[in-house]
Amino acid sequence: MLIPDPPESADLRPLAGDVLRLTGETMGTYWRASVVAAGADADRIGRTVAGACDEVIRQMSQWDPASELSRFNHAPGGVEMSISPGFAHVLDCALTIQDRSGGAFDPLLGDASEAWGFGVAAPPETIEEQACEGRETSSMPFDAAARKLTQPGGSLLDLSAIAKGFAVDLCLARLVAAGWDNALVEIGGELAGRGVKPNGLPWWVDIEGPPGLPVPPARIALCGWAVATSGDWHRRREAEGQSWSHTLDPAMRRPLAQASRAATVLHPSCMQADGLATALMVLDPGQALAFADRYGLPARIVDRHGQVLRSERWAAMARPEEQLERKASA
């Protein structure tokens, strides 16, 4: 886990069919799917994607009081729960990223997320210190193999920084299982691609940069890869004339201050790309770059001054001749 193996090479031959583009709403944001298929498949593709998203909501939504996650968060201390395979898979990945990153990613930030206005509760009207610090993180007994999770008492899970990426993976897996091998799926800015377009070209996507900074554009091909970007300009909250990012510092249990503006990660798993991008945002830019190089992650970090830092793997995958080819085929 974490270290991304290169995906299998895509068959770059032209395909029969058209690109069907569908969209819908889920998880407080949007989903988009571009699928090489026949026009008659549109309804079934839409149901496949929406069904996968609904499954993730039933498992891990903090806004759905009947979800597995909500039932865990409201359970008394000492209660042991059996959780679904998807929930267990995401939680196991979240805890692995937490361990490998030295705590830069923490799935037990639900109380701090609520205090700062990123959960079910309304955003705070003031930013008083005592209202925002949250409780100390407690241990949470979890048996990943048996899929058993124990509520120690008062712990609040928040998987919003990784569950969306898992939903992208699940949508794509369901499409492939149904016979649509060439597709691009996006949920709220996290994307994963499989196969190619009918003309044999890959699924090209542009990386969003922080507004107001002259950051060079980046275009990547998603053939067996997923990409996630964590930035400080989305889902902001404000009070008393101050504004803050949705990314929280687990050590301080407060929104990041003087942090990077954006972190982008490529990985075959969108779930891992999603969680890792959040961890890189929390780490100091230099530490984030060292972390990415340690695990061979293709990553790009934009610091608060607009300087772009690229991991060794990212730089190796962005050769100048490839960039010229991308411009020519765009």
ABEGO torsion letter per residue (X at the ends): XGBBBBBBBBBABBBBEBBBBBBBBBGGBBBBBBBBBBAAAAAAAAAAAAAAAAAAAAAABAABAABAAAAAAABBBGBBBBBBAAAAAAAAAAAAAAAAAGGABBAAAAAAAAAAGABABBBBABABAAAAAEBBBBBBBBBAAAGBBBBAEGBBBBAAAAAAAAAAAAAAAAAAAAGBABBBBBBGGBBBBBEBBAAGBBBBBBBBBBBGBBBBBBBBBBBGBBBBBBBAABGBBBBGGBBBBABBBAAAGBBBBGBBABBBBBBABAAAAAAAAAAAAABBAAAAAAAAAAAGBBBBBBBAAGBBBBBAAAAAABBAAAAAAAAAAX
